[in-house]
Amino acid sequence: MPALDYPFIAMLSPVEIVVVLLVALVFFGGKKIPELAKGLGAGLKNFKTALKDESPAPEEKKQP
C-alpha cells in the first residue's frame, strides 16, 4: 500500500497517530471501541454483499 494512495496518512507521523488513538480511547471508552469496530465491519460486509449482488431492481406491478 503505497503512501501516495492515502496522502492523509502519509502526512501524519507515528506520534500523531498514537495521540489520535489515545483521544479516541478516552472519548469512546475501552468497551465502546470494539463495538464500533464490529458495527463498522458488519456495515462494510453488507455494503460489499450488496455491490456483488447486482440484481435488477424489482419492477412495480401495474394493476389493470
PQR file with spaces between the fields and no chain letter, atoms N, CA, C, O and H, PARSE charges and radii, in Angstrom:
ATOM       1  N    MET     1       0.854   -1.168    0.000 -0.4000 1.5000
ATOM       2  CA   MET     1       0.000    0.000    0.000 -0.0000 2.0000
ATOM       3  C    MET     1       0.901    1.231    0.000  0.5500 1.7000
ATOM       4  O    MET     1       1.361    1.662    1.057 -0.5500 1.4000
ATOM       5  N    PRO     2       1.148    1.785   -1.145 -0.5600 1.5000
ATOM       6  CA   PRO     2       1.996    2.978   -1.216  0.2800 2.0000
ATOM       7  C    PRO     2       1.357    4.167   -0.516  0.5500 1.7000
ATOM       8  O    PRO     2       0.134    4.285   -0.440 -0.5500 1.4000
ATOM       9  N    ALA     3       2.203    5.034   -0.012 -0.4000 1.5000
ATOM      10  CA   ALA     3       1.722    6.221    0.702 -0.0000 2.0000
ATOM      11  C    ALA     3       0.994    7.186   -0.224  0.5500 1.7000
ATOM      12  O    ALA     3       0.207    8.009    0.245 -0.5500 1.4000
ATOM      13  H    ALA     3       3.197    4.939   -0.074  0.4000 1.0000
ATOM      14  N    LEU     4       1.241    7.101   -1.523 -0.4000 1.5000
ATOM      15  CA   LEU     4       0.596    8.013   -2.458 -0.0000 2.0000
ATOM      16  C    LEU     4      -0.903    7.745   -2.572  0.5500 1.7000
ATOM      17  O    LEU     4      -1.668    8.651   -2.905 -0.5500 1.4000
ATOM      18  H    LEU     4       1.880    6.433   -1.904  0.4000 1.0000
ATOM      19  N    ASP     5      -1.335    6.499   -2.298 -0.4000 1.5000
ATOM      20  CA   ASP     5      -2.759    6.182   -2.368 -0.0000 2.0000
ATOM      21  C    ASP     5      -3.534    6.817   -1.224  0.5500 1.7000
ATOM      22  O    ASP     5      -4.720    7.114   -1.368 -0.5500 1.4000
ATOM      23  H    ASP     5      -0.714    5.763   -2.027  0.4000 1.0000
ATOM      24  N    TYR     6      -2.883    7.025   -0.102 -0.4000 1.5000
ATOM      25  CA   TYR     6      -3.516    7.598    1.081 -0.0000 2.0000
ATOM      26  C    TYR     6      -2.688    8.773    1.589  0.5500 1.7000
ATOM      27  O    TYR     6      -1.974    8.629    2.581 -0.5500 1.4000
ATOM      28  H    TYR     6      -1.920    6.784    0.015  0.4000 1.0000
ATOM      29  N    PRO     7      -2.766    9.930    0.937 -0.5600 1.5000
ATOM      30  CA   PRO     7      -1.892   11.047    1.314  0.2800 2.0000
ATOM      31  C    PRO     7      -2.162   11.580    2.713  0.5500 1.7000
ATOM      32  O    PRO     7      -1.244   12.097    3.350 -0.5500 1.4000
ATOM      33  N    PHE     8      -3.400   11.472    3.216 -0.4000 1.5000
ATOM      34  CA   PHE     8      -3.689   11.990    4.556 -0.0000 2.0000
ATOM      35  C    PHE     8      -2.979   11.169    5.624  0.5500 1.7000
ATOM      36  O    PHE     8      -2.648   11.699    6.684 -0.5500 1.4000
ATOM      37  H    PHE     8      -4.146   11.052    2.699  0.4000 1.0000
ATOM      38  N    ILE     9      -2.736    9.875    5.364 -0.4000 1.5000
ATOM      39  CA   ILE     9      -1.999    9.049    6.322 -0.0000 2.0000
ATOM      40  C    ILE     9      -0.509    9.384    6.259  0.5500 1.7000
ATOM      41  O    ILE     9       0.177    9.372    7.281 -0.5500 1.4000
ATOM      42  H    ILE     9      -3.005    9.444    4.502  0.4000 1.0000
ATOM      43  N    ALA    10      -0.015    9.680    5.064 -0.4000 1.5000
ATOM      44  CA   ALA    10       1.402    9.991    4.910 -0.0000 2.0000
ATOM      45  C    ALA    10       1.767   11.287    5.621  0.5500 1.7000
ATOM      46  O    ALA    10       2.923   11.481    5.998 -0.5500 1.4000
ATOM      47  H    ALA    10      -0.573    9.689    4.234  0.4000 1.0000
ATOM      48  N    MET    11       0.789   12.179    5.809 -0.4000 1.5000
ATOM      49  CA   MET    11       1.070   13.450    6.458 -0.0000 2.0000
ATOM      50  C    MET    11       1.157   13.304    7.974  0.5500 1.7000
ATOM      51  O    MET    11       1.686   14.191    8.644 -0.5500 1.4000
ATOM      52  H    MET    11      -0.149   12.021    5.503  0.4000 1.0000
ATOM      53  N    LEU    12       0.651   12.205    8.530 -0.4000 1.5000
ATOM      54  CA   LEU    12       0.674   12.013    9.977 -0.0000 2.0000
ATOM      55  C    LEU    12       1.918   11.242   10.386  0.5500 1.7000
ATOM      56  O    LEU    12       2.285   10.250    9.755 -0.5500 1.4000
ATOM      57  H    LEU    12       0.222   11.483    7.987  0.4000 1.0000
ATOM      58  N    SER    13       2.559   11.707   11.442 -0.4000 1.5000
ATOM      59  CA   SER    13       3.698   10.973   11.978 -0.0000 2.0000
ATOM      60  C    SER    13       3.168    9.897   12.919  0.5500 1.7000
ATOM      61  O    SER    13       2.012    9.967   13.336 -0.5500 1.4000
ATOM      62  H    SER    13       2.261   12.513   11.954  0.4000 1.0000
ATOM      63  N    PRO    14       3.977    8.913   13.259 -0.5600 1.5000
ATOM      64  CA   PRO    14       3.529    7.863   14.188  0.2800 2.0000
ATOM      65  C    PRO    14       3.090    8.422   15.545  0.5500 1.7000
ATOM      66  O    PRO    14       2.169    7.888   16.164 -0.5500 1.4000
ATOM      67  N    VAL    15       3.731    9.472   16.002 -0.4000 1.5000
ATOM      68  CA   VAL    15       3.358   10.075   17.283 -0.0000 2.0000
ATOM      69  C    VAL    15       1.956   10.673   17.183  0.5500 1.7000
ATOM      70  O    VAL    15       1.158   10.534   18.111 -0.5500 1.4000
ATOM      71  H    VAL    15       4.480    9.906   15.500  0.4000 1.0000
ATOM      72  N    GLU    16       1.652   11.328   16.081 -0.4000 1.5000
ATOM      73  CA   GLU    16       0.323   11.913   15.898 -0.0000 2.0000
ATOM      74  C    GLU    16      -0.751   10.836   15.817  0.5500 1.7000
ATOM      75  O    GLU    16      -1.853   11.021   16.335 -0.5500 1.4000
ATOM      76  H    GLU    16       2.300   11.441   15.328  0.4000 1.0000
ATOM      77  N    ILE    17      -0.445    9.725   15.181 -0.4000 1.5000
ATOM      78  CA   ILE    17      -1.400    8.621   15.096 -0.0000 2.0000
ATOM      79  C    ILE    17      -1.686    8.068   16.484  0.5500 1.7000
ATOM      80  O    ILE    17      -2.839    7.786   16.810 -0.5500 1.4000
ATOM      81  H    ILE    17       0.450    9.575   14.760  0.4000 1.0000
ATOM      82  N    VAL    18      -0.655    7.908   17.304 -0.4000 1.5000
ATOM      83  CA   VAL    18      -0.843    7.418   18.677 -0.0000 2.0000
ATOM      84  C    VAL    18      -1.697    8.390   19.475  0.5500 1.7000
ATOM      85  O    VAL    18      -2.568    7.967   20.236 -0.5500 1.4000
ATOM      86  H    VAL    18       0.282    8.137   17.039  0.4000 1.0000
ATOM      87  N    VAL    19      -1.461    9.678   19.313 -0.4000 1.5000
ATOM      88  CA   VAL    19      -2.254   10.680   20.032 -0.0000 2.0000
ATOM      89  C    VAL    19      -3.720   10.600   19.608  0.5500 1.7000
ATOM      90  O    VAL    19      -4.612   10.675   20.453 -0.5500 1.4000
ATOM      91  H    VAL    19      -0.753   10.021   18.695  0.4000 1.0000
ATOM      92  N    VAL    20      -3.973   10.450   18.322 -0.4000 1.5000
ATOM      93  CA   VAL    20      -5.351   10.341   17.838 -0.0000 2.0000
ATOM      94  C    VAL    20      -6.015    9.091   18.424  0.5500 1.7000
ATOM      95  O    VAL    20      -7.170    9.146   18.844 -0.5500 1.4000
ATOM      96  H    VAL    20      -3.248   10.389   17.635  0.4000 1.0000
ATOM      97  N    LEU    21      -5.303    7.979   18.455 -0.4000 1.5000
ATOM      98  CA   LEU    21      -5.854    6.753   19.022 -0.0000 2.0000
ATOM      99  C    LEU    21      -6.131    6.896   20.517  0.5500 1.7000
ATOM     100  O    LEU    21      -7.145    6.399   21.005 -0.5500 1.4000
ATOM     101  H    LEU    21      -4.364    7.934   18.113  0.4000 1.0000
ATOM     102  N    LEU    22      -5.254    7.559   21.237 -0.4000 1.5000
ATOM     103  CA   LEU    22      -5.476    7.777   22.666 -0.0000 2.0000
ATOM     104  C    LEU    22      -6.683    8.678   22.910  0.5500 1.7000
ATOM     105  O    LEU    22      -7.465    8.428   23.828 -0.5500 1.4000
ATOM     106  H    LEU    22      -4.430    7.963   20.840  0.4000 1.0000
ATOM     107  N    VAL    23      -6.839    9.703   22.113 -0.4000 1.5000
ATOM     108  CA   VAL    23      -8.001   10.580   22.248 -0.0000 2.0000
ATOM     109  C    VAL    23      -9.285    9.797   21.963  0.5500 1.7000
ATOM     110  O    VAL    23     -10.290    9.981   22.651 -0.5500 1.4000
ATOM     111  H    VAL    23      -6.204    9.907   21.368  0.4000 1.0000
ATOM     112  N    ALA    24      -9.255    8.932   20.960 -0.4000 1.5000
ATOM     113  CA   ALA    24     -10.426    8.103   20.656 -0.0000 2.0000
ATOM     114  C    ALA    24     -10.727    7.158   21.815  0.5500 1.7000
ATOM     115  O    ALA    24     -11.892    6.927   22.139 -0.5500 1.4000
ATOM     116  H    ALA    24      -8.440    8.783   20.401  0.4000 1.0000
ATOM     117  N    LEU    25      -9.697    6.616   22.435 -0.4000 1.5000
ATOM     118  CA   LEU    25      -9.878    5.724   23.578 -0.0000 2.0000
ATOM     119  C    LEU    25     -10.510    6.465   24.749  0.5500 1.7000
ATOM     120  O    LEU    25     -11.408    5.936   25.404 -0.5500 1.4000
ATOM     121  H    LEU    25      -8.751    6.804   22.171  0.4000 1.0000
ATOM     122  N    VAL    26     -10.055    7.669   25.014 -0.4000 1.5000
ATOM     123  CA   VAL    26     -10.613    8.456   26.117 -0.0000 2.0000
ATOM     124  C    VAL    26     -12.044    8.891   25.786  0.5500 1.7000
ATOM     125  O    VAL    26     -12.924    8.859   26.646 -0.5500 1.4000
ATOM     126  H    VAL    26      -9.325    8.098   24.482  0.4000 1.0000
ATOM     127  N    PHE    27     -12.263    9.292   24.551 -0.4000 1.5000
ATOM     128  CA   PHE    27     -13.576    9.805   24.160 -0.0000 2.0000
ATOM     129  C    PHE    27     -14.651    8.711   24.161  0.5500 1.7000
ATOM     130  O    PHE    27     -15.746    8.920   24.684 -0.5500 1.4000
ATOM     131  H    PHE    27     -11.548    9.318   23.852  0.4000 1.0000
ATOM     132  N    PHE    28     -14.344    7.551   23.578 -0.4000 1.5000
ATOM     133  CA   PHE    28     -15.329    6.483   23.456 -0.0000 2.0000
ATOM     134  C    PHE    28     -15.273    5.468   24.597  0.5500 1.7000
ATOM     135  O    PHE    28     -16.282    4.827   24.890 -0.5500 1.4000
ATOM     136  H    PHE    28     -13.455    7.381   23.154  0.4000 1.0000
ATOM     137  N    GLY    29     -14.146    5.313   25.232 -0.4000 1.5000
ATOM     138  CA   GLY    29     -14.016    4.315   26.282 -0.0000 2.0000
ATOM     139  C    GLY    29     -13.547    2.985   25.714  0.5500 1.7000
ATOM     140  O    GLY    29     -13.732    2.696   24.532 -0.5500 1.4000
ATOM     141  H    GLY    29     -13.326    5.834   24.994  0.4000 1.0000
ATOM     142  N    GLY    30     -12.947    2.195   26.566 -0.4000 1.5000
ATOM     143  CA   GLY    30     -12.363    0.932   26.135 -0.0000 2.0000
ATOM     144  C    GLY    30     -13.374   -0.093   25.659  0.5500 1.7000
ATOM     145  O    GLY    30     -13.070   -0.889   24.771 -0.5500 1.4000
ATOM     146  H    GLY    30     -12.797    2.430   27.527  0.4000 1.0000
ATOM     147  N    LYS    31     -14.568   -0.091   26.229 -0.4000 1.5000
ATOM     148  CA   LYS    31     -15.568   -1.090   25.841 -0.0000 2.0000
ATOM     149  C    LYS    31     -16.298   -0.715   24.562  0.5500 1.7000
ATOM     150  O    LYS    31     -16.772   -1.590   23.838 -0.5500 1.4000
ATOM     151  H    LYS    31     -14.816    0.556   26.950  0.4000 1.0000
ATOM     152  N    LYS    32     -16.389    0.551   24.285 -0.4000 1.5000
ATOM     153  CA   LYS    32     -17.175    1.005   23.135 -0.0000 2.0000
ATOM     154  C    LYS    32     -16.428    0.842   21.808  0.5500 1.7000
ATOM     155  O    LYS    32     -17.060    0.631   20.773 -0.5500 1.4000
ATOM     156  H    LYS    32     -16.004    1.262   24.873  0.4000 1.0000
ATOM     157  N    ILE    33     -15.112    0.934   21.820 -0.4000 1.5000
ATOM     158  CA   ILE    33     -14.336    0.876   20.569 -0.0000 2.0000
ATOM     159  C    ILE    33     -14.507   -0.466   19.851  0.5500 1.7000
ATOM     160  O    ILE    33     -14.721   -0.461   18.639 -0.5500 1.4000
ATOM     161  H    ILE    33     -14.598    1.106   22.660  0.4000 1.0000
ATOM     162  N    PRO    34     -14.422   -1.628   20.539 -0.5600 1.5000
ATOM     163  CA   PRO    34     -14.665   -2.888   19.815  0.2800 2.0000
ATOM     164  C    PRO    34     -16.085   -2.980   19.241  0.5500 1.7000
ATOM     165  O    PRO    34     -16.285   -3.553   18.170 -0.5500 1.4000
ATOM     166  N    GLU    35     -17.057   -2.425   19.942 -0.4000 1.5000
ATOM     167  CA   GLU    35     -18.421   -2.428   19.428 -0.0000 2.0000
ATOM     168  C    GLU    35     -18.529   -1.573   18.169  0.5500 1.7000
ATOM     169  O    GLU    35     -19.203   -1.953   17.212 -0.5500 1.4000
ATOM     170  H    GLU    35     -16.896   -1.959   20.812  0.4000 1.0000
ATOM     171  N    LEU    36     -17.867   -0.423   18.171 -0.4000 1.5000
ATOM     172  CA   LEU    36     -17.877    0.440   16.987 -0.0000 2.0000
ATOM     173  C    LEU    36     -17.189   -0.247   15.808  0.5500 1.7000
ATOM     174  O    LEU    36     -17.672   -0.178   14.678 -0.5500 1.4000
ATOM     175  H    LEU    36     -17.319   -0.114   18.949  0.4000 1.0000
ATOM     176  N    ALA    37     -16.065   -0.906   16.071 -0.4000 1.5000
ATOM     177  CA   ALA    37     -15.344   -1.602   15.009 -0.0000 2.0000
ATOM     178  C    ALA    37     -16.168   -2.764   14.461  0.5500 1.7000
ATOM     179  O    ALA    37     -16.169   -3.009   13.255 -0.5500 1.4000
ATOM     180  H    ALA    37     -15.673   -0.962   16.989  0.4000 1.0000
ATOM     181  N    LYS    38     -16.866   -3.476   15.337 -0.4000 1.5000
ATOM     182  CA   LYS    38     -17.710   -4.584   14.910 -0.0000 2.0000
ATOM     183  C    LYS    38     -18.846   -4.074   14.019  0.5500 1.7000
ATOM     184  O    LYS    38     -19.139   -4.665   12.981 -0.5500 1.4000
ATOM     185  H    LYS    38     -16.865   -3.277   16.317  0.4000 1.0000
ATOM     186  N    GLY    39     -19.474   -2.985   14.426 -0.4000 1.5000
ATOM     187  CA   GLY    39     -20.550   -2.405   13.624 -0.0000 2.0000
ATOM     188  C    GLY    39     -20.057   -1.904   12.282  0.5500 1.7000
ATOM     189  O    GLY    39     -20.735   -2.069   11.268 -0.5500 1.4000
ATOM     190  H    GLY    39     -19.236   -2.504   15.270  0.4000 1.0000
ATOM     191  N    LEU    40     -18.877   -1.289   12.266 -0.4000 1.5000
ATOM     192  CA   LEU    40     -18.299   -0.808   11.017 -0.0000 2.0000
ATOM     193  C    LEU    40     -17.982   -1.975   10.086  0.5500 1.7000
ATOM     194  O    LEU    40     -18.234   -1.901    8.883 -0.5500 1.4000
ATOM     195  H    LEU    40     -18.326   -1.155   13.089  0.4000 1.0000
ATOM     196  N    GLY    41     -17.433   -3.043   10.641 -0.4000 1.5000
ATOM     197  CA   GLY    41     -17.133   -4.229    9.835 -0.0000 2.0000
ATOM     198  C    GLY    41     -18.380   -4.865    9.251  0.5500 1.7000
ATOM     199  O    GLY    41     -18.389   -5.275    8.091 -0.5500 1.4000
ATOM     200  H    GLY    41     -17.229   -3.102   11.618  0.4000 1.0000
ATOM     201  N    ALA    42     -19.432   -4.948   10.054 -0.4000 1.5000
ATOM     202  CA   ALA    42     -20.688   -5.514    9.565 -0.0000 2.0000
ATOM     203  C    ALA    42     -21.286   -4.633    8.464  0.5500 1.7000
ATOM     204  O    ALA    42     -21.820   -5.142    7.478 -0.5500 1.4000
ATOM     205  H    ALA    42     -19.425   -4.614   10.997  0.4000 1.0000
ATOM     206  N    GLY    43     -21.195   -3.338    8.634 -0.4000 1.5000
ATOM     207  CA   GLY    43     -21.700   -2.429    7.611 -0.0000 2.0000
ATOM     208  C    GLY    43     -20.944   -2.559    6.303  0.5500 1.7000
ATOM     209  O    GLY    43     -21.547   -2.562    5.230 -0.5500 1.4000
ATOM     210  H    GLY    43     -20.761   -2.925    9.434  0.4000 1.0000
ATOM     211  N    LEU    44     -19.622   -2.666    6.388 -0.4000 1.5000
ATOM     212  CA   LEU    44     -18.816   -2.836    5.177 -0.0000 2.0000
ATOM     213  C    LEU    44     -19.119   -4.168    4.498  0.5500 1.7000
ATOM     214  O    LEU    44     -19.166   -4.249    3.271 -0.5500 1.4000
ATOM     215  H    LEU    44     -19.132   -2.663    7.260  0.4000 1.0000
ATOM     216  N    LYS    45     -19.322   -5.209    5.299 -0.4000 1.5000
ATOM     217  CA   LYS    45     -19.645   -6.522    4.742 -0.0000 2.0000
ATOM     218  C    LYS    45     -20.972   -6.469    3.998  0.5500 1.7000
ATOM     219  O    LYS    45     -21.092   -7.008    2.898 -0.5500 1.4000
ATOM     220  H    LYS    45     -19.284   -5.144    6.296  0.4000 1.0000
ATOM     221  N    ASN    46     -21.964   -5.822    4.593 -0.4000 1.5000
ATOM     222  CA   ASN    46     -23.267   -5.689    3.931 -0.0000 2.0000
ATOM     223  C    ASN    46     -23.158   -4.864    2.657  0.5500 1.7000
ATOM     224  O    ASN    46     -23.813   -5.174    1.662 -0.5500 1.4000
ATOM     225  H    ASN    46     -21.866   -5.384    5.487  0.4000 1.0000
ATOM     226  N    PHE    47     -22.344   -3.827    2.678 -0.4000 1.5000
ATOM     227  CA   PHE    47     -22.155   -2.984    1.501 -0.0000 2.0000
ATOM     228  C    PHE    47     -21.510   -3.780    0.367  0.5500 1.7000
ATOM     229  O    PHE    47     -21.946   -3.686   -0.780 -0.5500 1.4000
ATOM     230  H    PHE    47     -21.812   -3.575    3.487  0.4000 1.0000
ATOM     231  N    LYS    48     -20.482   -4.557    0.680 -0.4000 1.5000
ATOM     232  CA   LYS    48     -19.820   -5.364   -0.342 -0.0000 2.0000
ATOM     233  C    LYS    48     -20.765   -6.419   -0.911  0.5500 1.7000
ATOM     234  O    LYS    48     -20.768   -6.675   -2.115 -0.5500 1.4000
ATOM     235  H    LYS    48     -20.128   -4.632    1.612  0.4000 1.0000
ATOM     236  N    THR    49     -21.566   -7.029   -0.038 -0.4000 1.5000
ATOM     237  CA   THR    49     -22.528   -8.021   -0.494 -0.0000 2.0000
ATOM     238  C    THR    49     -23.549   -7.387   -1.430  0.5500 1.7000
ATOM     239  O    THR    49     -23.919   -7.977   -2.445 -0.5500 1.4000
ATOM     240  H    THR    49     -21.564   -6.821    0.940  0.4000 1.0000
ATOM     241  N    ALA    50     -23.998   -6.196   -1.090 -0.4000 1.5000
ATOM     242  CA   ALA    50     -24.967   -5.504   -1.941 -0.0000 2.0000
ATOM     243  C    ALA    50     -24.355   -5.137   -3.291  0.5500 1.7000
ATOM     244  O    ALA    50     -25.045   -5.178   -4.310 -0.5500 1.4000
ATOM     245  H    ALA    50     -23.697   -5.717   -0.266  0.4000 1.0000
ATOM     246  N    LEU    51     -23.089   -4.784   -3.312 -0.4000 1.5000
ATOM     247  CA   LEU    51     -22.442   -4.462   -4.581 -0.0000 2.0000
ATOM     248  C    LEU    51     -22.270   -5.699   -5.464  0.5500 1.7000
ATOM     249  O    LEU    51     -22.419   -5.627   -6.684 -0.5500 1.4000
ATOM     250  H    LEU    51     -22.528   -4.752   -2.485  0.4000 1.0000
ATOM     251  N    LYS    52     -21.955   -6.831   -4.837 -0.4000 1.5000
ATOM     252  CA   LYS    52     -21.753   -8.067   -5.604 -0.0000 2.0000
ATOM     253  C    LYS    52     -23.070   -8.644   -6.097  0.5500 1.7000
ATOM     254  O    LYS    52     -23.099   -9.340   -7.112 -0.5500 1.4000
ATOM     255  H    LYS    52     -21.833   -6.890   -3.846  0.4000 1.0000
ATOM     256  N    ASP    53     -24.151   -8.366   -5.398 -0.4000 1.5000
ATOM     257  CA   ASP    53     -25.444   -8.940   -5.746 -0.0000 2.0000
ATOM     258  C    ASP    53     -25.876   -8.513   -7.135  0.5500 1.7000
ATOM     259  O    ASP    53     -26.221   -9.358   -7.960 -0.5500 1.4000
ATOM     260  H    ASP    53     -24.127   -7.800   -4.573  0.4000 1.0000
ATOM     261  N    GLU    54     -25.864   -7.232   -7.405 -0.4000 1.5000
ATOM     262  CA   GLU    54     -26.177   -6.645   -8.703 -0.0000 2.0000
ATOM     263  C    GLU    54     -27.461   -7.194   -9.329  0.5500 1.7000
ATOM     264  O    GLU    54     -27.555   -7.295  -10.552 -0.5500 1.4000
ATOM     265  H    GLU    54     -25.584   -6.545   -6.734  0.4000 1.0000
ATOM     266  N    SER    55     -28.435   -7.544   -8.517 -0.4000 1.5000
ATOM     267  CA   SER    55     -29.706   -7.987   -9.075 -0.0000 2.0000
ATOM     268  C    SER    55     -30.496   -6.765   -9.520  0.5500 1.7000
ATOM     269  O    SER    55     -30.392   -5.705   -8.902 -0.5500 1.4000
ATOM     270  H    SER    55     -28.358   -7.462   -7.523  0.4000 1.0000
ATOM     271  N    PRO    56     -31.271   -6.892  -10.563 -0.5600 1.5000
ATOM     272  CA   PRO    56     -32.030   -5.730  -11.039  0.2800 2.0000
ATOM     273  C    PRO    56     -33.064   -5.310   -9.997  0.5500 1.7000
ATOM     274  O    PRO    56     -33.535   -6.126   -9.205 -0.5500 1.4000
ATOM     275  N    ALA    57     -33.396   -4.066  -10.013 -0.4000 1.5000
ATOM     276  CA   ALA    57     -34.386   -3.525   -9.076 -0.0000 2.0000
ATOM     277  C    ALA    57     -35.737   -4.145   -9.373  0.5500 1.7000
ATOM     278  O    ALA    57     -36.088   -4.337  -10.537 -0.5500 1.4000
ATOM     279  H    ALA    57     -33.014   -3.403  -10.657  0.4000 1.0000
ATOM     280  N    PRO    58     -36.498   -4.459   -8.333 -0.5600 1.5000
ATOM     281  CA   PRO    58     -37.821   -5.063   -8.587  0.2800 2.0000
ATOM     282  C    PRO    58     -38.734   -4.089   -9.316  0.5500 1.7000
ATOM     283  O    PRO    58     -38.790   -2.904   -8.988 -0.5500 1.4000
ATOM     284  N    GLU    59     -39.443   -4.603  -10.299 -0.4000 1.5000
ATOM     285  CA   GLU    59     -40.337   -3.763  -11.078 -0.0000 2.0000
ATOM     286  C    GLU    59     -41.647   -3.611  -10.335  0.5500 1.7000
ATOM     287  O    GLU    59     -42.113   -4.538   -9.672 -0.5500 1.4000
ATOM     288  H    GLU    59     -39.398   -5.566  -10.564  0.4000 1.0000
ATOM     289  N    GLU    60     -42.230   -2.443  -10.452 -0.4000 1.5000
ATOM     290  CA   GLU    60     -43.512   -2.219   -9.841 -0.0000 2.0000
ATOM     291  C    GLU    60     -44.595   -2.945  -10.617  0.5500 1.7000
ATOM     292  O    GLU    60     -44.595   -2.960  -11.848 -0.5500 1.4000
ATOM     293  H    GLU    60     -41.851   -1.690  -10.990  0.4000 1.0000
ATOM     294  N    LYS    61     -45.518   -3.547   -9.880 -0.4000 1.5000
ATOM     295  CA   LYS    61     -46.623   -4.254  -10.549 -0.0000 2.0000
ATOM     296  C    LYS    61     -47.692   -3.244  -10.942  0.5500 1.7000
ATOM     297  O    LYS    61     -48.147   -2.441  -10.128 -0.5500 1.4000
ATOM     298  H    LYS    61     -45.517   -3.535   -8.880  0.4000 1.0000
ATOM     299  N    LYS    62     -48.071   -3.304  -12.185 -0.4000 1.5000
ATOM     300  CA   LYS    62     -49.112   -2.410  -12.690 -0.0000 2.0000
ATOM     301  C    LYS    62     -50.453   -3.123  -12.602  0.5500 1.7000
ATOM     302  O    LYS    62     -50.606   -4.245  -13.085 -0.5500 1.4000
ATOM     303  H    LYS    62     -47.701   -3.956  -12.846  0.4000 1.0000
ATOM     304  N    GLN    63     -51.400   -2.474  -11.995 -0.4000 1.5000
ATOM     305  CA   GLN    63     -52.717   -3.061  -11.893 -0.0000 2.0000
ATOM     306  C    GLN    63     -53.557   -2.657  -13.094  0.5500 1.7000
ATOM     307  O    GLN    63     -53.572   -1.489  -13.481 -0.5500 1.4000
ATOM     308  H    GLN    63     -51.276   -1.563  -11.603  0.4000 1.0000
ATOM     309  N    PRO    64     -54.269   -3.641  -13.697 -0.5600 1.5000
ATOM     310  CA   PRO    64     -55.077   -3.328  -14.888  0.2800 2.0000
ATOM     311  C    PRO    64     -56.314   -2.531  -14.583  0.5500 1.7000
ATOM     312  O    PRO    64     -57.077   -2.203  -15.493 -0.5500 1.4000
